[in-house]
Amino acid sequence: MKRHELLKHLRRNGCFLKREGGSHSLWCNPKTGHTEAIPRHTEIPNKLAKKIFRMLSIPEK
């Protein structure tokens, strides 16, 4: 999955960018308070994308 598609899906489900790190961006779901690191690669493996969705408690794309 492309990184911009992943971030678009996160925004649509109410998540926001908490802060930028060196090689990751931290995204937070305000409804649950969970934070997850998103790597800064142009292509995110589907297995990792599913894990991110699960950890942030949002539906899969």
All heavy atoms as TSV, in Angstrom:
chain	resi	resn	atom	element	x	y	z
A	1	MET	N	N	0.844	-1.163	0.000
A	1	MET	CA	C	0.000	0.000	0.000
A	1	MET	C	C	0.900	1.239	0.000
A	1	MET	O	O	1.906	1.277	0.686
A	1	MET	CB	C	-0.882	-0.025	1.254
A	1	MET	CG	C	-1.652	1.227	1.502
A	1	MET	SD	S	-2.676	1.183	2.989
A	1	MET	CE	C	-3.967	0.132	2.425
A	2	LYS	N	N	0.528	2.223	-0.776
A	2	LYS	CA	C	1.274	3.470	-0.821
A	2	LYS	C	C	1.074	4.238	0.485
A	2	LYS	O	O	-0.001	4.212	1.074
A	2	LYS	CB	C	0.813	4.337	-1.990
A	2	LYS	CG	C	1.056	3.725	-3.344
A	2	LYS	CD	C	2.523	3.779	-3.669
A	2	LYS	CE	C	2.758	3.255	-5.069
A	2	LYS	NZ	N	4.158	3.134	-5.367
A	3	ARG	N	N	2.127	4.920	0.912
A	3	ARG	CA	C	2.079	5.627	2.190
A	3	ARG	C	C	1.001	6.710	2.192
A	3	ARG	O	O	0.274	6.868	3.173
A	3	ARG	CB	C	3.437	6.258	2.489
A	3	ARG	CG	C	3.501	6.933	3.843
A	3	ARG	CD	C	4.918	7.408	4.152
A	3	ARG	NE	N	5.056	7.759	5.543
A	3	ARG	CZ	C	4.902	9.001	6.002
A	3	ARG	NH1	N	4.624	9.969	5.172
A	3	ARG	NH2	N	5.036	9.241	7.288
A	4	HIS	N	N	0.867	7.432	1.089
A	4	HIS	CA	C	-0.132	8.505	1.047
A	4	HIS	C	C	-1.552	7.944	1.137
A	4	HIS	O	O	-2.429	8.590	1.718
A	4	HIS	CB	C	0.047	9.412	-0.182
A	4	HIS	CG	C	-0.251	8.746	-1.489
A	4	HIS	ND1	N	-1.488	8.740	-2.052
A	4	HIS	CD2	C	0.556	8.060	-2.338
A	4	HIS	CE1	C	-1.447	8.081	-3.198
A	4	HIS	NE2	N	-0.213	7.653	-3.392
A	5	GLU	N	N	-1.797	6.743	0.620
A	5	GLU	CA	C	-3.108	6.102	0.750
A	5	GLU	C	C	-3.374	5.723	2.201
A	5	GLU	O	O	-4.492	5.887	2.706
A	5	GLU	CB	C	-3.187	4.856	-0.125
A	5	GLU	CG	C	-3.167	5.120	-1.602
A	5	GLU	CD	C	-3.094	3.840	-2.411
A	5	GLU	OE1	O	-3.202	2.745	-1.839
A	5	GLU	OE2	O	-2.935	3.950	-3.636
A	6	LEU	N	N	-2.349	5.216	2.871
A	6	LEU	CA	C	-2.470	4.839	4.275
A	6	LEU	C	C	-2.793	6.064	5.125
A	6	LEU	O	O	-3.710	6.032	5.951
A	6	LEU	CB	C	-1.165	4.192	4.749
A	6	LEU	CG	C	-1.100	3.811	6.217
A	6	LEU	CD1	C	-1.829	2.498	6.445
A	6	LEU	CD2	C	0.325	3.688	6.677
A	7	LEU	N	N	-2.075	7.151	4.910
A	7	LEU	CA	C	-2.302	8.366	5.693
A	7	LEU	C	C	-3.685	8.959	5.422
A	7	LEU	O	O	-4.344	9.462	6.332
A	7	LEU	CB	C	-1.219	9.403	5.385
A	7	LEU	CG	C	0.214	8.983	5.711
A	7	LEU	CD1	C	1.178	10.118	5.401
A	7	LEU	CD2	C	0.361	8.512	7.129
A	8	LYS	N	N	-4.124	8.877	4.191
A	8	LYS	CA	C	-5.459	9.356	3.822
A	8	LYS	C	C	-6.535	8.569	4.572
A	8	LYS	O	O	-7.492	9.138	5.103
A	8	LYS	CB	C	-5.638	9.195	2.309
A	8	LYS	CG	C	-6.837	9.845	1.725
A	8	LYS	CD	C	-6.848	9.468	0.250
A	8	LYS	CE	C	-7.397	10.499	-0.634
A	8	LYS	NZ	N	-7.400	10.105	-2.031
A	9	HIS	N	N	-6.342	7.240	4.656
A	9	HIS	CA	C	-7.289	6.379	5.364
A	9	HIS	C	C	-7.289	6.699	6.866
A	9	HIS	O	O	-8.348	6.721	7.504
A	9	HIS	CB	C	-6.940	4.906	5.128
A	9	HIS	CG	C	-7.905	3.944	5.721
A	9	HIS	ND1	N	-9.201	3.826	5.284
A	9	HIS	CD2	C	-7.768	3.056	6.735
A	9	HIS	CE1	C	-9.830	2.909	5.995
A	9	HIS	NE2	N	-8.966	2.427	6.895
A	10	LEU	N	N	-6.115	6.967	7.416
A	10	LEU	CA	C	-6.030	7.325	8.834
A	10	LEU	C	C	-6.780	8.621	9.106
A	10	LEU	O	O	-7.540	8.719	10.075
A	10	LEU	CB	C	-4.566	7.463	9.265
A	10	LEU	CG	C	-3.714	6.199	9.260
A	10	LEU	CD1	C	-2.284	6.534	9.660
A	10	LEU	CD2	C	-4.283	5.137	10.170
A	11	ARG	N	N	-6.589	9.629	8.248
A	11	ARG	CA	C	-7.274	10.916	8.432
A	11	ARG	C	C	-8.785	10.760	8.339
A	11	ARG	O	O	-9.527	11.369	9.110
A	11	ARG	CB	C	-6.800	11.921	7.392
A	11	ARG	CG	C	-5.469	12.521	7.704
A	11	ARG	CD	C	-5.147	13.692	6.764
A	11	ARG	NE	N	-3.712	13.826	6.683
A	11	ARG	CZ	C	-2.945	13.354	5.709
A	11	ARG	NH1	N	-3.488	12.721	4.693
A	11	ARG	NH2	N	-1.656	13.526	5.731
A	12	ARG	N	N	-9.243	9.960	7.381
A	12	ARG	CA	C	-10.692	9.751	7.212
A	12	ARG	C	C	-11.330	9.117	8.447
A	12	ARG	O	O	-12.506	9.316	8.700
A	12	ARG	CB	C	-10.963	8.840	6.017
A	12	ARG	CG	C	-10.845	9.521	4.709
A	12	ARG	CD	C	-11.310	8.615	3.603
A	12	ARG	NE	N	-11.030	9.210	2.327
A	12	ARG	CZ	C	-10.759	8.524	1.244
A	12	ARG	NH1	N	-10.717	7.209	1.269
A	12	ARG	NH2	N	-10.521	9.139	0.103
A	13	ASN	N	N	-10.528	8.359	9.196
A	13	ASN	CA	C	-11.047	7.675	10.378
A	13	ASN	C	C	-10.728	8.424	11.667
A	13	ASN	O	O	-10.801	7.852	12.752
A	13	ASN	CB	C	-10.505	6.245	10.427
A	13	ASN	CG	C	-11.193	5.375	9.406
A	13	ASN	OD1	O	-12.318	4.955	9.613
A	13	ASN	ND2	N	-10.534	5.127	8.282
A	14	GLY	N	N	-10.388	9.700	11.555
A	14	GLY	CA	C	-10.236	10.559	12.723
A	14	GLY	C	C	-8.860	10.596	13.355
A	14	GLY	O	O	-8.685	11.248	14.387
A	15	CYS	N	N	-7.878	9.936	12.788
A	15	CYS	CA	C	-6.531	9.948	13.359
A	15	CYS	C	C	-5.812	11.232	12.952
A	15	CYS	O	O	-6.149	11.854	11.956
A	15	CYS	CB	C	-5.733	8.738	12.872
A	15	CYS	SG	S	-6.424	7.178	13.430
A	16	PHE	N	N	-4.828	11.620	13.751
A	16	PHE	CA	C	-4.064	12.825	13.443
A	16	PHE	C	C	-2.580	12.581	13.684
A	16	PHE	O	O	-2.196	11.683	14.421
A	16	PHE	CB	C	-4.551	14.015	14.275
A	16	PHE	CG	C	-4.293	13.866	15.755
A	16	PHE	CD1	C	-3.134	14.368	16.325
A	16	PHE	CD2	C	-5.206	13.213	16.565
A	16	PHE	CE1	C	-2.895	14.231	17.684
A	16	PHE	CE2	C	-4.974	13.068	17.918
A	16	PHE	CZ	C	-3.810	13.581	18.482
A	17	LEU	N	N	-1.763	13.406	13.047
A	17	LEU	CA	C	-0.314	13.330	13.183
A	17	LEU	C	C	0.074	13.936	14.519
A	17	LEU	O	O	-0.172	15.115	14.774
A	17	LEU	CB	C	0.378	14.077	12.045
A	17	LEU	CG	C	1.895	14.141	12.099
A	17	LEU	CD1	C	2.500	12.742	11.959
A	17	LEU	CD2	C	2.417	15.044	11.008
A	18	LYS	N	N	0.664	13.121	15.382
A	18	LYS	CA	C	1.081	13.599	16.700
A	18	LYS	C	C	2.427	14.307	16.604
A	18	LYS	O	O	2.584	15.406	17.118
A	18	LYS	CB	C	1.156	12.426	17.663
A	18	LYS	CG	C	1.354	12.804	19.095
A	18	LYS	CD	C	1.181	11.602	20.005
A	18	LYS	CE	C	1.281	12.020	21.448
A	18	LYS	NZ	N	1.037	10.885	22.332
A	19	ARG	N	N	3.411	13.657	15.947
A	19	ARG	CA	C	4.717	14.292	15.753
A	19	ARG	C	C	5.506	13.524	14.707
A	19	ARG	O	O	5.208	12.384	14.402
A	19	ARG	CB	C	5.510	14.381	17.046
A	19	ARG	CG	C	5.995	13.068	17.575
A	19	ARG	CD	C	6.826	13.256	18.850
A	19	ARG	NE	N	7.227	12.010	19.428
A	19	ARG	CZ	C	8.328	11.346	19.117
A	19	ARG	NH1	N	9.150	11.819	18.217
A	19	ARG	NH2	N	8.620	10.204	19.688
A	20	GLU	N	N	6.518	14.193	14.174
A	20	GLU	CA	C	7.423	13.585	13.205
A	20	GLU	C	C	8.680	13.150	13.940
A	20	GLU	O	O	9.220	13.905	14.746
A	20	GLU	CB	C	7.802	14.588	12.114
A	20	GLU	CG	C	6.674	14.972	11.199
A	20	GLU	CD	C	6.304	13.907	10.192
A	20	GLU	OE1	O	7.122	13.000	9.955
A	20	GLU	OE2	O	5.208	13.990	9.632
A	21	GLY	N	N	9.146	11.951	13.650
A	21	GLY	CA	C	10.394	11.470	14.224
A	21	GLY	C	C	11.457	11.428	13.151
A	21	GLY	O	O	11.283	11.982	12.070
A	22	GLY	N	N	12.556	10.744	13.427
A	22	GLY	CA	C	13.645	10.662	12.463
A	22	GLY	C	C	13.293	9.825	11.256
A	22	GLY	O	O	13.453	10.240	10.120
A	23	SER	N	N	12.780	8.627	11.492
A	23	SER	CA	C	12.447	7.737	10.379
A	23	SER	C	C	10.995	7.292	10.409
A	23	SER	O	O	10.570	6.496	9.581
A	23	SER	CB	C	13.364	6.509	10.414
A	23	SER	OG	O	13.188	5.812	11.631
A	24	HIS	N	N	10.216	7.769	11.398
A	24	HIS	CA	C	8.808	7.406	11.535
A	24	HIS	C	C	7.984	8.648	11.850
A	24	HIS	O	O	8.506	9.637	12.339
A	24	HIS	CB	C	8.607	6.400	12.668
A	24	HIS	CG	C	9.164	5.063	12.384
A	24	HIS	ND1	N	10.512	4.781	12.509
A	24	HIS	CD2	C	8.585	3.917	11.972
A	24	HIS	CE1	C	10.712	3.516	12.192
A	24	HIS	NE2	N	9.557	2.973	11.856
A	25	SER	N	N	6.688	8.553	11.589
A	25	SER	CA	C	5.725	9.567	11.996
A	25	SER	C	C	4.806	8.902	13.011
A	25	SER	O	O	4.413	7.759	12.818
A	25	SER	CB	C	4.888	10.038	10.809
A	25	SER	OG	O	5.715	10.521	9.788
A	26	LEU	N	N	4.481	9.605	14.087
A	26	LEU	CA	C	3.583	9.044	15.095
A	26	LEU	C	C	2.175	9.578	14.857
A	26	LEU	O	O	1.948	10.787	14.848
A	26	LEU	CB	C	4.052	9.411	16.503
A	26	LEU	CG	C	5.334	8.756	16.952
A	26	LEU	CD1	C	5.705	9.228	18.353
A	26	LEU	CD2	C	5.224	7.248	16.925
A	27	TRP	N	N	1.249	8.647	14.665
A	27	TRP	CA	C	-0.152	8.974	14.445
A	27	TRP	C	C	-0.972	8.504	15.632
A	27	TRP	O	O	-0.698	7.447	16.200
A	27	TRP	CB	C	-0.661	8.331	13.158
A	27	TRP	CG	C	-0.199	9.073	11.955
A	27	TRP	CD1	C	1.056	9.072	11.422
A	27	TRP	CD2	C	-0.973	9.959	11.166
A	27	TRP	NE1	N	1.101	9.909	10.332
A	27	TRP	CE2	C	-0.130	10.461	10.151
A	27	TRP	CE3	C	-2.295	10.374	11.202
A	27	TRP	CZ2	C	-0.574	11.364	9.203
A	27	TRP	CZ3	C	-2.739	11.263	10.239
A	27	TRP	CH2	C	-1.881	11.758	9.258
A	28	CYS	N	N	-1.971	9.278	16.006
A	28	CYS	CA	C	-2.770	8.987	17.192
A	28	CYS	C	C	-4.252	8.930	16.837
A	28	CYS	O	O	-4.731	9.687	15.996
A	28	CYS	CB	C	-2.525	10.083	18.230
A	28	CYS	SG	S	-3.382	9.821	19.775
A	29	ASN	N	N	-4.970	8.017	17.496
A	29	ASN	CA	C	-6.423	7.947	17.387
A	29	ASN	C	C	-6.978	8.582	18.653
A	29	ASN	O	O	-6.836	8.028	19.736
A	29	ASN	CB	C	-6.886	6.489	17.265
A	29	ASN	CG	C	-8.372	6.380	17.041
A	29	ASN	OD1	O	-9.114	7.321	17.247
A	29	ASN	ND2	N	-8.798	5.210	16.606
A	30	PRO	N	N	-7.600	9.773	18.560
A	30	PRO	CA	C	-8.069	10.464	19.764
A	30	PRO	C	C	-9.197	9.725	20.488
A	30	PRO	O	O	-9.369	9.913	21.692
A	30	PRO	CB	C	-8.537	11.822	19.242
A	30	PRO	CG	C	-8.823	11.608	17.807
A	30	PRO	CD	C	-7.899	10.519	17.347
A	31	LYS	N	N	-9.931	8.899	19.794
A	31	LYS	CA	C	-11.029	8.153	20.424
A	31	LYS	C	C	-10.512	7.118	21.406
A	31	LYS	O	O	-11.113	6.888	22.445
A	31	LYS	CB	C	-11.889	7.469	19.355
A	31	LYS	CG	C	-12.582	8.434	18.434
A	31	LYS	CD	C	-13.310	7.705	17.338
A	31	LYS	CE	C	-13.847	8.687	16.310
A	31	LYS	NZ	N	-14.384	8.004	15.137
A	32	THR	N	N	-9.396	6.475	21.068
A	32	THR	CA	C	-8.848	5.421	21.916
A	32	THR	C	C	-7.584	5.855	22.641
A	32	THR	O	O	-7.206	5.233	23.637
A	32	THR	CB	C	-8.512	4.172	21.084
A	32	THR	OG1	O	-7.529	4.511	20.107
A	32	THR	CG2	C	-9.745	3.621	20.401
A	33	GLY	N	N	-6.910	6.886	22.151
A	33	GLY	CA	C	-5.669	7.338	22.753
A	33	GLY	C	C	-4.446	6.546	22.323
A	33	GLY	O	O	-3.344	6.810	22.781
A	34	HIS	N	N	-4.626	5.575	21.425
A	34	HIS	CA	C	-3.493	4.774	20.956
A	34	HIS	C	C	-2.652	5.557	19.956
A	34	HIS	O	O	-3.177	6.318	19.148
A	34	HIS	CB	C	-3.983	3.479	20.300
A	34	HIS	CG	C	-4.543	2.514	21.269
A	34	HIS	ND1	N	-5.887	2.227	21.321
A	34	HIS	CD2	C	-3.959	1.779	22.242
A	34	HIS	CE1	C	-6.103	1.345	22.269
A	34	HIS	NE2	N	-4.942	1.064	22.863
A	35	THR	N	N	-1.350	5.342	20.017
A	35	THR	CA	C	-0.397	5.964	19.102
A	35	THR	C	C	0.376	4.873	18.392
A	35	THR	O	O	0.750	3.877	19.001
A	35	THR	CB	C	0.572	6.878	19.876
A	35	THR	OG1	O	-0.190	7.851	20.586
A	35	THR	CG2	C	1.536	7.582	18.941
A	36	GLU	N	N	0.611	5.059	17.099
A	36	GLU	CA	C	1.330	4.059	16.300
A	36	GLU	C	C	2.339	4.755	15.396
A	36	GLU	O	O	2.079	5.829	14.863
A	36	GLU	CB	C	0.329	3.261	15.463
A	36	GLU	CG	C	0.897	2.044	14.803
A	36	GLU	CD	C	1.369	0.965	15.763
A	36	GLU	OE1	O	0.848	0.884	16.887
A	36	GLU	OE2	O	2.272	0.217	15.372
A	37	ALA	N	N	3.493	4.128	15.235
A	37	ALA	CA	C	4.555	4.658	14.376
A	37	ALA	C	C	4.329	4.208	12.936
A	37	ALA	O	O	4.086	3.034	12.678
A	37	ALA	CB	C	5.915	4.173	14.861
A	38	ILE	N	N	4.406	5.149	12.006
A	38	ILE	CA	C	4.256	4.880	10.579
A	38	ILE	C	C	5.604	5.157	9.920
A	38	ILE	O	O	6.102	6.282	9.985
A	38	ILE	CB	C	3.184	5.796	9.936
A	38	ILE	CG1	C	1.902	5.825	10.750
A	38	ILE	CG2	C	2.933	5.387	8.490
A	38	ILE	CD1	C	1.174	4.518	10.858
A	39	PRO	N	N	6.219	4.140	9.289
A	39	PRO	CA	C	7.518	4.375	8.659
A	39	PRO	C	C	7.403	5.321	7.467
A	39	PRO	O	O	6.350	5.439	6.854
A	39	PRO	CB	C	7.965	2.983	8.214
A	39	PRO	CG	C	6.731	2.170	8.160
A	39	PRO	CD	C	5.762	2.771	9.129
A	40	ARG	N	N	8.494	5.988	7.149
A	40	ARG	CA	C	8.509	6.944	6.041
A	40	ARG	C	C	8.988	6.318	4.746
A	40	ARG	O	O	9.811	6.893	4.044
A	40	ARG	CB	C	9.409	8.117	6.396
A	40	ARG	CG	C	8.811	9.013	7.417
A	40	ARG	CD	C	9.437	10.366	7.299
A	40	ARG	NE	N	9.108	11.130	8.477
A	40	ARG	CZ	C	9.910	11.983	9.055
A	40	ARG	NH1	N	11.110	12.185	8.558
A	40	ARG	NH2	N	9.532	12.641	10.110
A	41	HIS	N	N	8.457	5.170	4.410
A	41	HIS	CA	C	8.759	4.524	3.136
A	41	HIS	C	C	7.609	4.835	2.190
A	41	HIS	O	O	6.477	5.012	2.625
A	41	HIS	CB	C	8.871	3.006	3.303
A	41	HIS	CG	C	9.908	2.589	4.285
A	41	HIS	ND1	N	11.247	2.744	4.063
A	41	HIS	CD2	C	9.798	2.030	5.512
A	41	HIS	CE1	C	11.922	2.292	5.107
A	41	HIS	NE2	N	11.069	1.851	6.007
A	42	THR	N	N	7.882	4.898	0.899
A	42	THR	CA	C	6.809	5.184	-0.056
A	42	THR	C	C	5.848	4.012	-0.155
A	42	THR	O	O	4.667	4.201	-0.433
A	42	THR	CB	C	7.368	5.508	-1.453
A	42	THR	OG1	O	8.226	4.449	-1.859
A	42	THR	CG2	C	8.137	6.812	-1.439
A	43	GLU	N	N	6.329	2.804	0.079
A	43	GLU	CA	C	5.490	1.602	0.007
A	43	GLU	C	C	5.483	0.938	1.385
A	43	GLU	O	O	6.533	0.631	1.942
A	43	GLU	CB	C	6.052	0.643	-1.045
A	43	GLU	CG	C	5.164	-0.521	-1.370
A	43	GLU	CD	C	3.910	-0.142	-2.141
A	43	GLU	OE1	O	3.946	0.822	-2.934
A	43	GLU	OE2	O	2.893	-0.817	-1.935
A	44	ILE	N	N	4.276	0.744	1.942
A	44	ILE	CA	C	4.101	0.086	3.237
A	44	ILE	C	C	3.569	-1.320	2.959
A	44	ILE	O	O	2.549	-1.458	2.274
A	44	ILE	CB	C	3.082	0.849	4.124
A	44	ILE	CG1	C	3.439	2.328	4.243
A	44	ILE	CG2	C	2.950	0.193	5.489
A	44	ILE	CD1	C	4.673	2.639	5.024
A	45	PRO	N	N	4.226	-2.368	3.477
A	45	PRO	CA	C	3.720	-3.731	3.259
A	45	PRO	C	C	2.292	-3.884	3.802
A	45	PRO	O	O	1.948	-3.292	4.836
A	45	PRO	CB	C	4.693	-4.612	4.048
A	45	PRO	CG	C	5.918	-3.787	4.216
A	45	PRO	CD	C	5.464	-2.359	4.242
A	46	ASN	N	N	1.465	-4.656	3.099
A	46	ASN	CA	C	0.064	-4.823	3.492
A	46	ASN	C	C	-0.079	-5.390	4.900
A	46	ASN	O	O	-0.974	-5.002	5.645
A	46	ASN	CB	C	-0.675	-5.713	2.491
A	46	ASN	CG	C	-0.913	-5.002	1.186
A	46	ASN	OD1	O	-0.987	-3.782	1.142
A	46	ASN	ND2	N	-1.018	-5.761	0.117
A	47	LYS	N	N	0.812	-6.300	5.282
A	47	LYS	CA	C	0.745	-6.893	6.611
A	47	LYS	C	C	0.967	-5.822	7.683
A	47	LYS	O	O	0.277	-5.803	8.708
A	47	LYS	CB	C	1.786	-8.007	6.733
A	47	LYS	CG	C	1.650	-8.848	7.954
A	47	LYS	CD	C	2.585	-10.037	7.895
A	47	LYS	CE	C	2.418	-10.907	9.125
A	47	LYS	NZ	N	3.304	-12.065	9.089
A	48	LEU	N	N	1.902	-4.924	7.442
A	48	LEU	CA	C	2.167	-3.835	8.379
A	48	LEU	C	C	0.992	-2.858	8.420
A	48	LEU	O	O	0.618	-2.377	9.492
A	48	LEU	CB	C	3.452	-3.100	8.004
A	48	LEU	CG	C	3.836	-1.906	8.878
A	48	LEU	CD1	C	3.996	-2.330	10.335
A	48	LEU	CD2	C	5.109	-1.270	8.365
A	49	ALA	N	N	0.401	-2.573	7.274
A	49	ALA	CA	C	-0.757	-1.671	7.223
A	49	ALA	C	C	-1.911	-2.237	8.043
A	49	ALA	O	O	-2.556	-1.511	8.803
A	49	ALA	CB	C	-1.184	-1.448	5.782
A	50	LYS	N	N	-2.163	-3.533	7.928
A	50	LYS	CA	C	-3.232	-4.167	8.714
A	50	LYS	C	C	-2.948	-4.071	10.200
A	50	LYS	O	O	-3.847	-3.841	11.001
A	50	LYS	CB	C	-3.396	-5.625	8.293
A	50	LYS	CG	C	-4.027	-5.776	6.935
A	50	LYS	CD	C	-4.175	-7.231	6.555
A	50	LYS	CE	C	-4.757	-7.354	5.158
A	50	LYS	NZ	N	-4.934	-8.740	4.751
A	51	LYS	N	N	-1.666	-4.240	10.585
A	51	LYS	CA	C	-1.286	-4.131	11.992
A	51	LYS	C	C	-1.531	-2.713	12.497
A	51	LYS	O	O	-2.043	-2.506	13.603
A	51	LYS	CB	C	0.174	-4.506	12.186
A	51	LYS	CG	C	0.646	-4.372	13.624
A	51	LYS	CD	C	2.162	-4.343	13.694
A	51	LYS	CE	C	2.629	-4.060	15.088
A	51	LYS	NZ	N	2.661	-2.652	15.435
A	52	ILE	N	N	-1.189	-1.719	11.690
A	52	ILE	CA	C	-1.393	-0.326	12.067
A	52	ILE	C	C	-2.878	-0.044	12.268
A	52	ILE	O	O	-3.279	0.566	13.262
A	52	ILE	CB	C	-0.782	0.615	11.002
A	52	ILE	CG1	C	0.748	0.504	11.031
A	52	ILE	CG2	C	-1.220	2.060	11.213
A	52	ILE	CD1	C	1.443	1.136	9.840
A	53	PHE	N	N	-3.716	-0.502	11.339
A	53	PHE	CA	C	-5.160	-0.305	11.465
A	53	PHE	C	C	-5.691	-0.975	12.726
A	53	PHE	O	O	-6.497	-0.408	13.456
A	53	PHE	CB	C	-5.897	-0.855	10.241
A	53	PHE	CG	C	-5.554	-0.161	8.955
A	53	PHE	CD1	C	-5.582	-0.853	7.761
A	53	PHE	CD2	C	-5.199	1.173	8.923
A	53	PHE	CE1	C	-5.276	-0.231	6.565
A	53	PHE	CE2	C	-4.885	1.817	7.729
A	53	PHE	CZ	C	-4.933	1.096	6.547
A	54	ARG	N	N	-5.226	-2.179	12.990
A	54	ARG	CA	C	-5.681	-2.923	14.169
A	54	ARG	C	C	-5.256	-2.209	15.456
A	54	ARG	O	O	-6.050	-2.056	16.384
A	54	ARG	CB	C	-5.139	-4.342	14.120
A	54	ARG	CG	C	-5.685	-5.264	15.163
A	54	ARG	CD	C	-5.283	-6.720	14.963
A	54	ARG	NE	N	-3.828	-6.893	14.880
A	54	ARG	CZ	C	-3.166	-7.254	13.784
A	54	ARG	NH1	N	-3.817	-7.508	12.662
A	54	ARG	NH2	N	-1.866	-7.376	13.798
A	55	MET	N	N	-4.010	-1.741	15.508
A	55	MET	CA	C	-3.496	-1.085	16.715
A	55	MET	C	C	-4.192	0.265	16.968
A	55	MET	O	O	-4.341	0.682	18.113
A	55	MET	CB	C	-1.990	-0.879	16.625
A	55	MET	CG	C	-1.198	-2.179	16.595
A	55	MET	SD	S	-1.486	-3.243	18.021
A	55	MET	CE	C	-0.629	-2.333	19.274
A	56	LEU	N	N	-4.598	0.958	15.903
A	56	LEU	CA	C	-5.292	2.236	16.059
A	56	LEU	C	C	-6.806	2.054	16.149
A	56	LEU	O	O	-7.544	3.042	16.257
A	56	LEU	CB	C	-4.943	3.170	14.894
A	56	LEU	CG	C	-3.515	3.717	14.897
A	56	LEU	CD1	C	-3.241	4.498	13.633
A	56	LEU	CD2	C	-3.270	4.582	16.124
A	57	SER	N	N	-7.286	0.821	16.098
A	57	SER	CA	C	-8.715	0.495	16.217
A	57	SER	C	C	-9.554	1.172	15.140
A	57	SER	O	O	-10.603	1.764	15.422
A	57	SER	CB	C	-9.238	0.868	17.596
A	57	SER	OG	O	-8.516	0.210	18.591
A	58	ILE	N	N	-9.088	1.087	13.881
A	58	ILE	CA	C	-9.875	1.611	12.773
A	58	ILE	C	C	-10.091	0.466	11.783
A	58	ILE	O	O	-9.319	-0.500	11.759
A	58	ILE	CB	C	-9.209	2.819	12.085
A	58	ILE	CG1	C	-7.857	2.442	11.494
A	58	ILE	CG2	C	-9.067	3.979	13.039
A	58	ILE	CD1	C	-7.250	3.559	10.666
A	59	PRO	N	N	-11.159	0.545	10.967
A	59	PRO	CA	C	-11.407	-0.556	10.017
A	59	PRO	C	C	-10.345	-0.616	8.931
A	59	PRO	O	O	-9.735	0.394	8.575
A	59	PRO	CB	C	-12.777	-0.186	9.411
A	59	PRO	CG	C	-12.928	1.272	9.651
A	59	PRO	CD	C	-12.149	1.577	10.892
A	60	GLU	N	N	-10.118	-1.838	8.430
A	60	GLU	CA	C	-9.154	-2.017	7.360
A	60	GLU	C	C	-9.672	-1.418	6.069
A	60	GLU	O	O	-10.875	-1.342	5.846
A	60	GLU	CB	C	-8.870	-3.513	7.149
A	60	GLU	CG	C	-8.105	-4.121	8.280
A	60	GLU	CD	C	-7.742	-5.583	8.014
A	60	GLU	OE1	O	-7.752	-5.980	6.845
A	60	GLU	OE2	O	-7.461	-6.268	8.992
A	61	LYS	N	N	-8.761	-1.013	5.229
A	61	LYS	CA	C	-9.132	-0.429	3.938
A	61	LYS	C	C	-9.495	-1.507	2.966
A	61	LYS	O	O	-8.942	-2.530	2.892
A	61	LYS	CB	C	-7.977	0.413	3.399
A	61	LYS	CG	C	-8.333	1.130	2.158
A	61	LYS	CD	C	-7.256	2.074	1.757
A	61	LYS	CE	C	-7.678	2.740	0.472
A	61	LYS	NZ	N	-6.689	3.520	-0.133
